[in-house]
């Protein structure tokens, strides 16, 4: 079950590479058939050869002139047989239906992109960095190699030539792979970044687990060629990326009257995941509560956010209330394009509100300070509020449309340490929504906030706005 996706900035560089390779080329059909016939029936009388194809004297002369000049056919005493070049032209030795190829040196000029972390060929499917993304940049351990990029690119190109050739748009699987290229010149070009995304999966069964899924990287290129990149990702994630205060978050929710919190504390994330699949809804007289497992950008939670929120908002008269999003204290949360797109989608749904969408963040984030949050948030959110009191546990995430619906997630690891998994619920029940509002109201003391978009700047202070809205 996919419960999250982590995103990283991958430093890359283009190189213009001039090289020479022995490239195979298929022969035109008449020459191809002629060589195949001779391979099966050589030596062959000229008359029999001509009669087999039904060519006239002129056609036969043109064909034999080319084949003889290319040393593909030799003629002796009126009999035809394969020439020296024809032996090399057949890519196999036993298959009489093998296709003859003409091989010749070919000068090629290509622009090739490598990542600077492992100096492997860049996956062309990796997306550009979204303007709202605040991606942590994967560190380059081999500084000397990166500094001498042209030489590293030369070695990487030769080492990964098969992968490169198969990835060319004009690649023809019916043609043989060129022989090892001879690199003539390597010229460094543009430096840029790409977004590397790694799914996080939760495995059930007796031995449950949560881990990064590197299957796509492991299947790419030569065997184990992406090990260095995988190591860099694990190094960036760290041994214990969870906030570590999930028990405090559960007690905080219980204290505000959210009955699901006590229910949640009895289940590990893997058990909660199975529950969300077998019994996803808790029926309520007013509104069902939907149990969820995963981050906001995981398939299950994202679908619930988009579908249930729309359904609920279509049933009620919408108050003039913004979308509120309390981010958890996790450095890798919300940094990629998937979150940027989700946030933008939800913010657009709140666009009719005078106050739009507001991001709430804790003042002391581990690696992503409030300034960076505010700088990136302007692409998605209309205001940012920094909670200086620190009263809310870092494992807690809340998405709220006051008076309408609420989503609450507690991010906790499967074991004592490890990758956190969001576990929680979505509800439109008025009583539960009010309880979630109280959680946010209690932490607004000492908070600081400002509008990130000019059209909102004339509005009242966002802190005063929220206090009035949640009171």
N, C-alpha and C positions, 0 to 999 in steps of 0.2 A: 504494500500500500504506500503510495507516494504521499508523504506528509509535509514536504517542504522542498524548496529549491534554493540553493545558495549560489550567489553570483560573485564573480571576482573580475577585476581588471587584469587583462593579459597584455603586457607590453609586447609590441610586435614591430617588425621593420620589413620594408620591401627591399629587394636587391635585384638589380638588373644583371642577368647572367648571360654571357656569350659562351656557347659551348659547341663542340662538334661531336656528332654521334653517327654511328652506322645505322641508317634507317632503311627498313624494308618497304618495298612498294610492290603491289600486285601488278602482274602483267595484264595487258589487254587480253580479252577472251580468246582470240585466235592463237596467240602465242602460248597462252596457258594450256589450251587443249593440245596443241602440237607437242609441247614438252611432256605432258602427261602420257600421250600416246607413245612417244619414243621411250619413256621410262619403262613402259610395260613391254614394248616390242622391239627394242633396239638389238642389233642394227637392222634397219628397215630399208628396203629398196625404195628409191626415189619415186618410181611409178606407183608402188603400193601406197606410199604416203600421200601422193597427190590424189589417187583414186579414193582413198578413205574419206577425204574431206570434200572431194568434188570440185577442187579449185582448178582454174585454168592456168596456163603457163605464166601469165603476167602476175596473177595473185600469188602463185607459188614463188615466183622470183622475188617479189617484194617481201614476203614473209621470211624466206631463207636469207635474204640479204641482211635483215635486222638481226635474226638469230645468230648468223655466222659472225657478224661484226661484234656482237655482244659476247661471243664465245659460249653461247648457249647450245649451239648445235655444231657438230663437226661432220663433214662429208668426206668419204673416202671410197673411191671406186664405185660411185653411184649409190652408196649406202649411207644412210643418215644415222647418227647416234648422238647422245648427249655430250656436249662440250664440257670443258673444265668449270666454267661458271655455272652451268646447270646443276652440277653436283652440289654446289654451295647454295643454289637457289631453292632447293627443296629443304624445308625446315625439319622434316622427319626423315627416317631411313627405311621404315618398314611399310608404312601406309602408302599403297599405290595410288590412293586418291588425294594424297597430300598436295597442298597448293604451292607452286613455285613462286618465289619472291626475288625481286632484284634488290640487292643491298648496295647502298652507296653512301659515302660520307655526306653529311648534311650539316651546314652551319645554322645554328638556331640562336635566337635572342629571346629570352623570356624574362618577365618580371615575376619574381617568386617571393612569397611572404613567409617569414619564419617567426615563431614566437621566440622572444629573447630569454625566456626562462629555461627552456630545454633545447632550443635550436632544432625544433622539428618543424615540418611543414605546417603552416597554419590551416586549420580546418575552415574551408570557405563558407560553411554554414553558420559560423559564429557571427552573432549580430553586432552591429555598431553600438557604442555606448549611448544610452538614452540621456537626453539633457538633464533629466531629473535624477539620474542615478548617481550614487555616491560610493562607487565601487572601491573596495580595498584592493590595492595593487599587489599582485603576487610578487614576492621578492625575488631578485636575481642573485643567486648565490655565486655563480661562476662569473664574477665581475671581469676578470681578465679576458675570458672568452667573449663576453658581451662587448667589451671595449674594442677587441679585434674582430669586429663583426664580419668583415669581408672574408677573412680566412675561415671563420667558423661557418659562414654560409656556404663557402666552397665545399668544405668537408661534409656538411649536412646535406647539400644537394647531391653529392656523389653517393653518400650513404643511403639516401632515401629516394634514389632516382626512380625506382620501380613505382613507388607510391606517387611520385610527382607525375610520371608519364601516364599512369592510369587515371589521374585526376584531371588531365587536360580536357577541355571541351571537345577537341577534335579527336579524342582517343578512339581508336578502332580496335575492338578486341580480336578481330580476325587477323590483324597484322602482328608480326612478331615484335617482342620488346627490343628496342635498339640496344646495341652493345654498350657497355659502360662508357659514359660520355667523357670527353676530354674538355675540361673547363678552361677557357681561354682568358676570361676577364670577369671580375665581380665588382659591381659598382653599387655602393650603399645608396638607398633612396629614402623615401619618407618613413618616419617613425610614427606609429599610431597605436591605438589600443582597441581591443575587442573584449566583449563580455563573454566570459566562460561560465556556463551554468552547470551545476552538478545537482542532480536530484538527491533527496534524502528519503530513504525508504524504511518502513517499519515492517519487520517480519514477525509473524505470529508463531504459533506452535509451542511446544514445550520449552524450546530455547529461543525465546523472543530476542530481538535485537533491533537497534536503530543504527543505520550507517549510511555513509555517502555511497552513491551508486556510480562507480567508475566504468561501468560496462562499455559505454560508448567509446571512452578513451582507450580502454584496453583492447578494443577491436580495431582500432585505427592503426594503419601502417604496419611496420614490422613488429614482431612479437616483443613486448615489453619496451617498445620505443618511447612510450609516454610515461614511464615510471617516474622520471624526474619531475614531470609536471604534476603527477598525482601526489608525490611527496611534498611539493610546494603548496598544494591545496591543503593537505593535512596539516602542514606546519602553520598555515594561516588560520585554520580553524582552531587548532590547539587541542589539548587533551580534555578540557572541561569547559566548553563554551556556554553552558547553561547558566542562568542568573544565580541559581543556588538558593533562592529564598522561596521556592514553590510552596513549602509548608506554611510560611507566613502569608502568602497570597491566598491560600485556601482558608486560613483562619480569618483573614480580612473579609472575604466574601461571606463566610458563615456569620460573622458579626453583623453584617448589614442585612441579614434576612434572606439570603439566596439559598433556598433549600437544596439546590443541585450540588452546592459546594461540598456538603457532607457526603453526598452520594459519590461525587468525583474522587474524594480522598480515599475511598475504599478500593479503587482500581488503579493498576499500573497503566501507563499509556497503551501498551499492547492489548490489555484487557478492555480498556475503554474503546479502542479502535474496533474490536469485535462487537462491542455493544452498539456502536453507532451504525454498524452494518446490519445487525440482527434486529435492533429495536431503536431506530433513529429518532422516534418521536414520542414524547411524553404528553399525552392528551391533557388538556386543561379546559375548564369550563369556558374560559375567555379566549384562550389562544394556545395552541400546542407549542411546546418547547422542543427544539430540534437539537439533538446531541451531535457534537462535531469533534473531529480529530484531525489535526494538521494546522499549518500556519494559514494566514489569511490568503496566501497565493496558492495553497494546495488545491487540487481539483475539487475536493469535497466542500471545503469551506468557501472557496470562491463562488462555486455554484449556488450555495445557500445564501451568500451575501447578495448576489445579483438577483436571484429569483425570488427568494422569500421577502427581501426588502422591497422589491417592486410590488409584489403581491400585497404586502401589508400596507404600503404607502398608497396603494390604489383603493384601499378600503376605508381610509380615514380622511378627515379634513386636515390637510397639512398645516401645522402651525408654522410660523416664521422662525424655524429653528435650524441651526447649522448642523452639519455632520461633524461629530467629534471623534477623534482617533487618538487614543492613548497608546503610544508605542512601548513595547517592552524594552528592558535594558539589555539588549543583545546587540553586539557590534555588527553582526552580519544580517540583522533584520532590516527589511525594507530598502536595501541598497541597490537592487537590480531593476531591470526594465519591467519585469513581471509585476512588481509592486507599483511602479510608476503608472503602468497602464490601469491596474485595478483602482488605485487611488484616483486617477483621472476619471475613470468611469463612474465611480461613486460620487466624486465631486460634481460631475456634470448633472447627476440626478439631484444634487442639492443646490444646483445653480439658481433655481427659482427662489431660494431663500436669500434674504437680504444679506445674510452673513456667510453664506457659502460653506466651506469646509475648513475646520480648524484642527491642527495637529498639536497634541499635548506631548511633551517630552520631559524627561527628568534632566535636571541641570547638569548632573555629572554622569555623562555616558562614558563608557570605558575607552573606546577609541574613536567615537564619532561625537564630538562636542556639540553643544547647542548652536554654535555659529555655523558649523557645517550643515547641521540639520536645517537651520533657517535658510541657508543659502540654496540648498537643493529643494526645500519645501515650496519655494515660491512658484515652481512649475506646476504644483498640484494643489497646494493648500492656500487659503486666503489669509490665514493667520497662524502664528506659532505661539504657543504658551509654554514657558519653561517653569516647571514645578520645582521650586527651590527647596521646599520643605523636606523632600525625600521620604514622605510618609508612606508612599505606595510601594509595595514590593516590586522588584524589577521583573519578576516572572509574569506579572499581570499585564494583559492587553485587553483593551476595551474599544469597541466601535459602537457609537451611539447616535441614534436620531432621537433626541429628547421627546418624550411623550409618545413615541411611535414604536421603536424597536431597539434592541440592544444585542450585541454579540460580546461574549466574555470568553477569553482563553487564558489558561494558566500553562505556561511553558515549563515542562519538567522532563528530566531525562528518564529513560527506561530503567537504568540502574542508578547507582549512587552518583556516577559521573557519566558524562557523554553528551551527545547531541540532544537538545531539548525538543520535545514534541508538544505542540499546542493541543490542549484538551479542554473542552468547554461546551458552550451551548449558544444558540440563538433563540431569542424569544420576542414575541410581540405582546405578551401578557402585561397589562398596565401595572400590576403590582410588582412584578419582577423588574420591569423597566425603571420604575421609581426607585427600587433598591439599588440598581446600578447607578442611577443619577446621584444617590447619596454618597456612593463611593468616591465619585469625582468631586462632589461639592466639598467633602471634608479635606481635600488636599489643595484647595485653591488659596489658602493663606500664604502670603508671601510670594505668590506666583507673579511672574512677569510675562507680558505678552505684547505683541505688536502685529499690525496687519502687514502682510507681505505683498499685497497688490494695491496699486495706487487708487483704484476705484473704490476700495474699502477704507481708505485712510481717513475719510471724513466721518466714519462711523465712531461710535463711542468706544471707550477702552474695552478690549475683548474680555478682560478679567471681569469687569463690572457686568458685561453682557452675560457671561456664563453664570455668575452668581445669581443674577435675576432670573435666568432661565431654569436653573436647577433647584432653586429654593422651593 
